[in-house]
Amino acid sequence: MVRRSIVLLLLVIAGCGGGEESTEPAPEAPPGIELTSPAFEPGAAIPKRYTCDGGDTSPPLAWAEVPSTAKELALIVDDPDAPGGTYVHWTVYAIPPSTESLDEGKLPPGAKEGENSFGDVGYGGPCPPEGDKAHRYSFSVYALKTEPELEQGAKPEEIRDAVAKHALARGNLVGTFKRG
């Protein structure tokens, strides 16, 4: 918790997404997966409870139309509006392809989480610098044609590279958040 507080303070000073923790945008893939959340509508504000100003709990997500040939699913949540470049808030992979949703604050059995740009493994909710305009937060679920066999805690770049190489289809949901 102390590490996260220090990282958050540094990000506010430097501007969220600054420095070497930022990455390129999430990989592109053909559309086809329908991604939704009962917590917020596409393009709408993400409720505070799912942000750094609330409980910092991952929101519930649901998807449909996953290709039958998928061997694994992966999820990347990022902020493309961060001043220093795209900022990764959450990565989840090794999701069984039969999975149709993620409950609030939970992972399905067997799924793994990677490191986020805060330097932690797991979910780090939306947390733009105070005073910034609303940032967009992109939730992307991918169907993968193979199982990349990434270790728990993999770096954002490793996950992004594996997804780019193995993606069959993608679903995307964008929400917004503004502090202060």
C-alpha positions as CSV (number, residue, x, y, z in Angstrom):
1,M,0.0,0.0,0.0
2,V,2.9,2.4,0.8
3,R,4.5,1.6,-2.6
4,R,1.2,2.4,-4.4
5,S,0.8,5.7,-2.5
6,I,4.3,6.7,-3.4
7,V,3.7,5.7,-7.1
8,L,0.4,7.6,-7.2
9,L,2.1,10.7,-5.7
10,L,4.9,10.5,-8.3
11,L,2.3,10.1,-11.1
12,V,0.3,13.2,-10.0
13,I,3.6,15.2,-9.9
14,A,4.8,13.9,-13.3
15,G,1.4,13.4,-14.9
16,C,-0.2,9.9,-15.1
17,G,1.5,7.8,-17.6
18,G,4.8,9.6,-17.6
19,G,8.2,7.9,-17.7
20,E,9.1,4.3,-18.6
21,E,5.9,2.8,-17.3
22,S,3.9,3.9,-20.3
23,T,3.5,1.6,-23.3
24,E,2.1,1.6,-26.8
25,P,-1.6,1.3,-27.3
26,A,-3.3,-2.1,-26.9
27,P,-3.0,-4.3,-29.9
28,E,-5.5,-4.1,-32.7
29,A,-7.4,-7.2,-33.8
30,P,-10.5,-7.9,-35.9
31,P,-13.7,-6.9,-34.2
32,G,-16.3,-9.5,-33.3
33,I,-16.5,-9.8,-29.6
34,E,-19.3,-7.9,-27.8
35,L,-17.9,-6.4,-24.5
36,T,-20.2,-4.8,-22.0
37,S,-20.4,-3.9,-18.3
38,P,-23.4,-3.6,-16.1
39,A,-21.5,-0.9,-14.2
40,F,-21.3,1.7,-17.1
41,E,-22.5,2.3,-20.6
42,P,-20.1,2.7,-23.6
43,G,-18.6,6.2,-23.5
44,A,-20.1,7.0,-20.0
45,A,-18.4,7.8,-16.8
46,I,-16.9,4.9,-14.8
47,P,-18.4,4.8,-11.3
48,K,-16.1,6.2,-8.6
49,R,-16.0,2.8,-6.8
50,Y,-13.9,1.4,-9.6
51,T,-11.3,4.2,-9.4
52,C,-8.4,5.3,-7.2
53,D,-10.9,7.7,-5.6
54,G,-13.2,4.9,-4.6
55,G,-12.6,1.2,-3.7
56,D,-10.2,0.6,-6.6
57,T,-12.1,-2.6,-7.4
58,S,-12.3,-4.0,-10.9
59,P,-15.7,-3.5,-12.6
60,P,-17.9,-6.4,-13.7
61,L,-17.5,-7.2,-17.4
62,A,-19.4,-9.5,-19.8
63,W,-18.7,-10.6,-23.4
64,A,-20.3,-12.7,-26.1
65,E,-19.5,-13.9,-29.6
66,V,-16.0,-15.3,-28.8
67,P,-14.8,-17.4,-31.8
68,S,-15.1,-21.1,-31.2
69,T,-11.5,-21.6,-32.2
70,A,-10.2,-19.5,-29.3
71,K,-7.8,-21.3,-26.9
72,E,-7.5,-18.5,-24.4
73,L,-8.9,-15.0,-23.6
74,A,-6.9,-11.9,-22.5
75,L,-8.0,-8.5,-21.2
76,I,-6.0,-5.2,-21.4
77,V,-7.3,-2.1,-19.7
78,D,-5.4,1.1,-20.5
79,D,-5.6,4.9,-20.5
80,P,-4.7,6.2,-24.0
81,D,-5.0,9.8,-22.8
82,A,-2.2,9.7,-20.2
83,P,0.3,12.5,-20.8
84,G,3.3,10.2,-21.1
85,G,1.7,7.7,-23.4
86,T,-0.7,4.8,-23.0
87,Y,-0.9,3.7,-19.3
88,V,-1.8,0.1,-18.5
89,H,-4.2,-0.3,-15.6
90,W,-4.9,-4.0,-15.7
91,T,-3.9,-7.1,-17.7
92,V,-5.6,-10.5,-17.3
93,Y,-4.7,-13.6,-19.3
94,A,-5.0,-17.4,-19.3
95,I,-8.8,-16.8,-19.1
96,P,-10.5,-20.0,-20.2
97,P,-12.3,-19.4,-23.5
98,S,-15.6,-20.7,-22.1
99,T,-15.7,-17.8,-19.6
100,E,-18.4,-15.2,-20.4
101,S,-17.8,-12.6,-17.7
102,L,-15.7,-11.3,-14.9
103,D,-17.5,-10.5,-11.6
104,E,-16.7,-7.3,-9.8
105,G,-13.3,-7.6,-8.1
106,K,-12.8,-11.3,-9.1
107,L,-11.0,-13.5,-11.6
108,P,-12.1,-16.8,-13.1
109,P,-10.2,-19.9,-11.9
110,G,-6.9,-20.3,-13.7
111,A,-6.6,-16.7,-14.9
112,K,-3.4,-14.8,-14.3
113,E,-2.8,-11.1,-13.8
114,G,0.1,-9.1,-15.1
115,E,1.9,-6.0,-13.9
116,N,0.3,-2.7,-14.5
117,S,2.0,0.7,-15.1
118,F,1.8,1.5,-11.3
119,G,4.3,-1.4,-10.9
120,D,1.8,-3.6,-9.1
121,V,0.3,-6.9,-10.2
122,G,-3.5,-6.7,-10.5
123,Y,-6.0,-4.0,-11.1
124,G,-5.2,-0.3,-10.7
125,G,-8.3,1.8,-11.3
126,P,-8.6,5.0,-13.3
127,C,-6.6,7.7,-11.7
128,P,-5.9,10.7,-14.0
129,P,-4.1,13.7,-12.6
130,E,-6.5,16.1,-10.8
131,G,-7.6,18.9,-13.0
132,D,-7.1,16.9,-16.3
133,K,-10.1,16.6,-18.6
134,A,-11.8,13.3,-18.4
135,H,-9.6,10.4,-19.6
136,R,-10.8,7.5,-21.7
137,Y,-10.3,4.0,-20.3
138,S,-10.3,1.3,-22.9
139,F,-11.3,-2.3,-21.8
140,S,-10.3,-4.7,-24.5
141,V,-10.9,-8.5,-24.4
142,Y,-9.1,-10.7,-26.9
143,A,-9.7,-14.2,-28.2
144,L,-6.3,-15.9,-28.8
145,K,-5.6,-18.7,-31.2
146,T,-3.0,-20.2,-28.9
147,E,-2.1,-20.2,-25.2
148,P,1.0,-17.9,-24.9
149,E,1.9,-19.4,-21.5
150,L,2.8,-16.1,-19.8
151,E,3.9,-16.3,-16.2
152,Q,1.9,-14.6,-13.4
153,G,3.0,-11.0,-13.1
154,A,4.2,-10.6,-16.7
155,K,5.1,-7.1,-17.9
156,P,2.6,-5.1,-19.9
157,E,4.9,-5.3,-23.0
158,E,5.1,-9.1,-22.8
159,I,1.3,-9.4,-22.7
160,R,0.7,-6.8,-25.4
161,D,3.3,-8.6,-27.7
162,A,1.7,-12.0,-27.1
163,V,-1.8,-10.7,-27.7
164,A,-0.7,-8.9,-30.9
165,K,0.8,-12.2,-32.2
166,H,-2.1,-14.5,-31.3
167,A,-5.3,-12.4,-31.4
168,L,-8.2,-13.7,-33.5
169,A,-10.8,-11.2,-32.4
170,R,-11.3,-8.2,-30.0
171,G,-14.1,-6.6,-28.1
172,N,-13.8,-3.1,-26.8
173,L,-15.6,-1.0,-24.2
174,V,-14.6,2.6,-23.3
175,G,-15.5,4.5,-20.2
176,T,-14.4,7.8,-18.9
177,F,-13.2,9.3,-15.6
178,K,-12.3,12.7,-14.3
179,R,-11.0,13.6,-10.9
180,G,-11.8,16.6,-8.8
